[in-house]
């Protein structure tokens, strides 16, 4: 199988430890903004494909900065970029409220995010607007080889698998973990969550991102470059 050379920019600024409260805020927004603006301004040479990882919800504010020609790199209010994440944490009490609601209604956490009115606006803000909006200026422009991985797209990713699982009885339950068949994605975006890229046809990891805040080379099947616009919408509309 032909392989495409890929540059990976991991924008996490340190490894977050699950279950450890009080961690300092990361700089996803600042790093993402810096890299994307350099791409838009033609200052950074691209490989066959560029991968940006883990910008999370702060991409919501970053996307607006990237899209603003007058925005100066390095001169922006981090408080504005953090407000959505902070508000989200307060609303969901670190996820406890969402988990309790999901249990009360007998649905998964992902289903709760998709169907409960308390979280409908959050899903729209984080996943649709933030996740796809951040790369819109690039994906719709001349840089067709830019692909973005984001925890912010996790809801979309899991929604896809819930729908596929219901539609395809042959799918095994263990396939419903945070992984994504990129052929079904819109806007040249993908979700990694744990840093894996999967092809569901073979159910094996095609690439793995491990290093933090660094540039490395990985190889992905060339078919991953052919991401059709609107595929996600068509699949979810099903």
N, C-alpha and C positions, 0 to 999 in steps of 0.2 A: 504494500500500500504506500502511495506517495505521501510524504510528510512535509508539513510546512514548518519553517523555522519561526519561532515565536520569542519575542522579548517579553519578559514578565517584570512588571514594576509592582512590588508588594508595598502598598501604602500604609500598612500597619506600622505603628512606630514602636511597638513592643508587643510581646505576647500577652494577651489578656488571659487571666487564669479564671476558669469557671468556679463559681462558688466562693470567690474572694471579694467581699464587699469593700467599698471605700477606695477602689482603684482610681487613680487620677485620670482625667479625660485624655483621650488620644487626639492625634492631630490629623485624623482622616481628611477632614475638610480642607485644611491648609495644604497638605501634600497633594491631594487630588487636584485642587485648583491650580497649583503650581505646574504639575505635569501636563494637565489638559491645556492650559494656556500656552505652554511651550509648543505643544503639538499644533494648536490652532495658529500660532504665529510662525510655524515652520522652523522652529529652533531645534527641534529634536528629530534626528533621523529615525525612520521606522524600519523594522524588519518586515517580514511577510505579514506579521500580525503583531499588534501590541496588546498586552493584557494588563489591565489595572485591577487590583484586587482590594476588596474590603473597604470601600468608602462609607458604608452604612448610611444611616438616615441623614447624616449631615450633608450628604450629596444634595439634599433639597436646597440648601442655601448655596452650596458650591456651584450648582448648575446655573444659578442666576448670575453669580460672579463671572463664571466662565463665559456666559452669553453676553456679558456687558463689555463692549469694546473699551469703555472708559475706565474699567476696573484696573487698578494698579496691583500688580502681583505683590503680595506681602503686606498690603495695606487694606485690611478689612477687619471688621469687628467680629472676633470669634464668638462673642456672646450671641450674635444673631445667628451664627451657624450652629450653635449648641442648643438653641431654645427648644427646637422640636424634640430633640432627644430628651432634654430635661423634663419637658411637659409630659412626654410619653411615660417616663419613669414614674413621675408623680401619679399620673392617671392610673397606671396599671400596678402601682406599688411593687415595682420590680418583677412584674409578671404574675404575682399571686392572684390578683383580681381576675385576670384573664383565665388563669388555670381553674380557679374556683367556678367561674361562670361556665366554662366548658364542661366541667364535671357535672354541674347542676343540670345542664341541658342535654347531657349525654352525648356530646360531640367532642371531636379532637380540638386541640388548641388552634390548629390551622382553620378548621371549619368554623370555630367561634369567631375568628378574625374576619372570615368571609361573610358570615350571616348575622352576627349580633349587631344591632344598631349602635351600641355603645362604642364600637370600634370601626364602624364602616368608614368614617371620615379619615381615621388613621391609616387604614389600608390604602385609601385613595392617595393620601398625602405621601406616605412612605414609598409605597410600592409602584404605583402608576406614575405619579408625577416626578418623584425623586429619582427612581431607578431608571426609567426610560428617558426622562427629561434631561438628566445629566449628560448623557451621551448623544442626545439628539443633534446637537450642532455638529458633531463629528460624524455620526453614522449617516446623517442625511447629506453630508458634504463630500469633500474630495477624499477624506481619509477613510476609505471603505475597509481598511484592514485593522480598525480599532475595535477591540472587543473588551467588554468590561464585566468583571465578576463582582458581585456585591451581596453581602448579607441582606441588604435591603430588598432583594428580590426573592427572598426565601418563601414568602407567602405565595407569590406567583408560582414558584417552582413546585411547592407542595400541592398547590391547587391543581396543577397540571397532572401530577401523579395520582391524586385522588380521583380525578376524572378518568385518567387512563386505566386505573385499577378497576373502576366500576365498569368501564367499557370493554375491558379485555380480561375475561375470567382466567386466562392462562398466566397472567402476571403473578409472580410470587410476592407475598407481603413484604419480604425483606428488601424488595426493590423500592419500597416507599420510604427511603431514607434521603437525607439532603443531597440529592444528586440530580443532574438535569441532562436530558438529551437535547443538545443545543440546536438540533434541527427544528425544534418546535418554538424557537424564541423569536421575538420581534425586536427590532431596534438594535440588533447585534449585541445584545446583552445576555449575560448568563449569571446564574447563582452558583456559588461554590460551597458556602457554609464551612465545610471542613477543608476546603482547598482542593477538592477532587474534581476532575472533569471526566464524565462518563459517556460512553456510547452504549445505550441500552440494548442494542442489537447483540453485542458481545458481552455486556455486563462486566466489563473490566475497566480499570482506570486507564485512560489514555494519556493523562498527564497529572502531575502532582506538584503543587506549590508548597514548599516547606520553609524557605528562608524568609526572614522578616526584614522589611525595608531594604531591599537589595534588588539587583537586576540579575537575572539568570536566563538561561536558554532552556526551553523544553520543546518537545516535538509533539505535535498533534496531527491527527489525520487531516489531510487537505480538505476533506469534505466539510470540516467544521467552518471553513471560510465561506461556504455557500449558505448563508443564513437568510431565509426568505422573510421579507417584511410582512407583518400581519398574521404570521402563523400562530402566534400566541392567542390573538383575538379570535381567530377562527376555531382554534382548539377549545378555548373556554366557552365559546358560544355554542359549540358542538351540537 
